[in-house]
Amino acid sequence: MLVFTKGLGFEDTSSCSLKLWWSSTTRNDEADFDSSLPLFDIASGPSLAKGWGWRDKLSIGGHALRWRLNRFQAPPDMSVAMLCRDLPAAVMSLLIEPLCISALNLTPAQASAQVFLRVMQDSLAGGAGSSDMLIPRTDLSSLWPDAAVHWLVQHGADVLTGCHVQSLDDYLTDPVVLACPAWEAARLTADIEPTWSAQAHALTHTAITTVYVKANQPLQWQSPVMALHSDAHAPAQFAFDKGQLTPSPEMQGVLAMVASASTHDRQTTTEAVLRQAKHQLGLGQASAMLTVAEKRAAFACEPGVRRPSAWVRQNLVACGDYIDGPYPATLEGAVQSGLHAVTLLSHKRMGENKA
Ligand SMILES: Cc1cc2nc3c(=O)[nH]c(=O)nc-3n(C[C@H](O)[C@H](O)[C@H](O)COP(=O)(O)OP(=O)(O)OC[C@H]3O[C@@H](n4cnc5c(N)ncnc54)[C@H](O)[C@@H]3O)c2cc1C
């Protein structure tokens, strides 16, 4: 999945930003991109895409223009496949499919066109840097939760970690923000707000599997990330060189190969990714170190999906990537949802104070 973090305020030292490019070593067919090509800069990008015919370039340019003119809107029940049905096969397989799987964790046939277009809008019309890929230089704990806890403590909050909330009964005398995954939110609200709970419970989820692979020597890549050819037999879309991202000796030669929208069991995926590392990255001696399969990595942002609202009931709002909003299951969606939940509670407070 692409890191999709518009305006989240990364510190320069904690993440690196790079223009994503398709690897010319792994994509040795006719459709390589220039290494400086911003992925989403469709207006200029496809004109730089080596090997695309003029029909491909005209077609994606025309679609991008139409999306802009329509203010990036699509009917709620439309899929990405329907939205892009007139695009040539090369554009679909090299641009739209990887983008859709990365951002929505679903194939174009399964994914909501409306949500996909919102991702395109933020990337195409979001200003400088909007289509850059951000990769953390540090582990995700220090980047996100540890930093948040630090800020909260500095601002006078009590932070209790390792507490699994079993019931909301004891909390609802004060305003509560329910910030947990959909299935937990559904469980915690089942008795107090059954309709909201049922909607959260009804969401389905898709998996992301990360296979850590060890090469028999340090990698000599120019970039810490490679985009790969992906299909049913080669499930990983991206390979990350952990040696470049975490320059400790034990990480040299370690790759994280990420299979978004993965559908096979752990063993099958591991074997397929290992074959992919050998065939596409030339790592003949590579071995699998560890496979992490997140079965509920992202809620399925399908056409017409009904997401629960942030407002649950008096004194209780919910936030999370699955709450009704314009984004797919992303950090950006979760952050925006958190901000919205706080705004709702603040408005309620202000209303109470006025009354
Ligand atoms: C492998 C993987 C790769 C991803 N890559 C990207 C990416 O590149 N870019 C991107 O934008 N997004 C990515 N995502 C998605 C992103 O991680 C999520 O969209 C985001 O973390 C959702 O945030 P959230 O706050 O809604 O939920 P979470 O991050 O799931 O946080 C919910 C928290 O609630 C806690 N909790 C659950 N139940 C309870 C309870 N009963 N009591 C107390 N606490 C509880 C959990 O422990 C958890 O800490 C990825 C996800 C996965 C799994």
The ligand as an SDF file (V2000), in Angstrom:
LIG
                    3D

 53 58  0  0  0  0  0  0  0  0999 V2000
    0.3730   -3.9360    6.6140 C   0  0  0  0  0  0  0  0  0  0  0  0
   -0.3220   -2.5940    6.5260 C   0  0  0  0  0  0  0  0  0  0  0  0
    0.2460   -1.6060    5.7250 C   0  0  0  0  0  0  0  0  0  0  0  0
   -0.3610   -0.3660    5.6420 C   0  0  0  0  0  0  0  0  0  0  0  0
    0.2260    0.5920    4.8810 N   0  0  0  0  0  0  0  0  0  0  0  0
   -0.3100    1.8260    4.8340 C   0  0  0  0  0  0  0  0  0  0  0  0
    0.3170    2.8650    4.0950 C   0  0  0  0  0  0  0  0  0  0  0  0
    1.3520    2.6810    3.4880 O   0  0  0  0  0  0  0  0  0  0  0  0
   -0.3040    4.0710    4.0820 N   0  0  0  0  0  0  0  0  0  0  0  0
   -1.4410    4.3190    4.7550 C   0  0  0  0  0  0  0  0  0  0  0  0
   -1.9130    5.4610    4.7120 O   0  0  0  0  0  0  0  0  0  0  0  0
   -2.0650    3.3630    5.4460 N   0  0  0  0  0  0  0  0  0  0  0  0
   -1.5200    2.1280    5.5080 C   0  0  0  0  0  0  0  0  0  0  0  0
   -2.1610    1.1290    6.2160 N   0  0  0  0  0  0  0  0  0  0  0  0
   -3.4630    1.4300    6.8030 C   0  0  0  0  0  0  0  0  0  0  0  0
   -3.3070    2.2100    8.0830 C   0  0  0  0  0  0  0  0  0  0  0  0
   -2.4170    1.5300    8.9450 O   0  0  0  0  0  0  0  0  0  0  0  0
   -4.6760    2.3310    8.7460 C   0  0  0  0  0  0  0  0  0  0  0  0
   -5.5780    2.9410    7.8460 O   0  0  0  0  0  0  0  0  0  0  0  0
   -4.6090    3.1790    9.9960 C   0  0  0  0  0  0  0  0  0  0  0  0
   -3.6620    2.6710   10.9070 O   0  0  0  0  0  0  0  0  0  0  0  0
   -5.9810    3.1900   10.6680 C   0  0  0  0  0  0  0  0  0  0  0  0
   -5.8780    3.9450   11.8510 O   0  0  0  0  0  0  0  0  0  0  0  0
   -7.0040    3.7990   12.9540 P   0  0  0  0  0  0  0  0  0  0  0  0
   -6.6710    4.7740   14.0060 O   0  0  0  0  0  0  0  0  0  0  0  0
   -8.3370    3.8510   12.2990 O   0  0  0  0  0  0  0  0  0  0  0  0
   -6.8890    2.3070   13.5010 O   0  0  0  0  0  0  0  0  0  0  0  0
   -5.6210    1.5070   14.1300 P   0  0  0  0  0  0  0  0  0  0  0  0
   -4.3340    2.0560   13.5810 O   0  0  0  0  0  0  0  0  0  0  0  0
   -5.9780    0.0940   13.8670 O   0  0  0  0  0  0  0  0  0  0  0  0
   -5.6790    1.8600   15.6470 O   0  0  0  0  0  0  0  0  0  0  0  0
   -6.6750    1.3350   16.4900 C   0  0  0  0  0  0  0  0  0  0  0  0
   -6.0750    1.0870   17.8650 C   0  0  0  0  0  0  0  0  0  0  0  0
   -7.1040    0.6550   18.7650 O   0  0  0  0  0  0  0  0  0  0  0  0
   -6.5360   -0.2810   19.6340 C   0  0  0  0  0  0  0  0  0  0  0  0
   -7.6510   -1.0700   20.2080 N   0  0  0  0  0  0  0  0  0  0  0  0
   -8.4150   -2.0020   19.6000 C   0  0  0  0  0  0  0  0  0  0  0  0
   -9.3410   -2.4680   20.4450 N   0  0  0  0  0  0  0  0  0  0  0  0
   -9.1490   -1.8200   21.6320 C   0  0  0  0  0  0  0  0  0  0  0  0
   -9.7900   -1.9010   22.9000 C   0  0  0  0  0  0  0  0  0  0  0  0
  -10.8330   -2.7000   23.1310 N   0  0  0  0  0  0  0  0  0  0  0  0
   -9.3260   -1.1210   23.9100 N   0  0  0  0  0  0  0  0  0  0  0  0
   -8.2670   -0.2780   23.6930 C   0  0  0  0  0  0  0  0  0  0  0  0
   -7.6360   -0.1710   22.5130 N   0  0  0  0  0  0  0  0  0  0  0  0
   -8.0710   -0.9300   21.4840 C   0  0  0  0  0  0  0  0  0  0  0  0
   -5.6170   -1.1050   18.7440 C   0  0  0  0  0  0  0  0  0  0  0  0
   -4.6520   -1.7790   19.5320 O   0  0  0  0  0  0  0  0  0  0  0  0
   -5.0050   -0.0050   17.8800 C   0  0  0  0  0  0  0  0  0  0  0  0
   -3.8420    0.5080   18.4720 O   0  0  0  0  0  0  0  0  0  0  0  0
   -1.5690   -0.1180    6.3350 C   0  0  0  0  0  0  0  0  0  0  0  0
   -2.1390   -1.1140    7.1240 C   0  0  0  0  0  0  0  0  0  0  0  0
   -1.5210   -2.3430    7.2190 C   0  0  0  0  0  0  0  0  0  0  0  0
   -2.1560   -3.4060    8.0940 C   0  0  0  0  0  0  0  0  0  0  0  0
  1  2  1  0
  2  3  1  0
  2 52  2  0
  3  4  2  0
  4  5  1  0
  4 50  1  0
  5  6  2  0
  6  7  1  0
  6 13  1  0
  7  8  2  0
  7  9  1  0
  9 10  1  0
 10 11  2  0
 10 12  1  0
 12 13  2  0
 13 14  1  0
 14 15  1  0
 14 50  1  0
 15 16  1  0
 16 17  1  0
 16 18  1  0
 18 19  1  0
 18 20  1  0
 20 21  1  0
 20 22  1  0
 22 23  1  0
 23 24  1  0
 24 25  2  0
 24 26  1  0
 24 27  1  0
 27 28  1  0
 28 29  2  0
 28 30  1  0
 28 31  1  0
 31 32  1  0
 32 33  1  0
 33 34  1  0
 33 48  1  0
 34 35  1  0
 35 36  1  0
 35 46  1  0
 36 37  1  0
 36 45  1  0
 37 38  2  0
 38 39  1  0
 39 40  1  0
 39 45  2  0
 40 41  1  0
 40 42  2  0
 42 43  1  0
 43 44  2  0
 44 45  1  0
 46 47  1  0
 46 48  1  0
 48 49  1  0
 50 51  2  0
 51 52  1  0
 52 53  1  0
M  END
$$$$
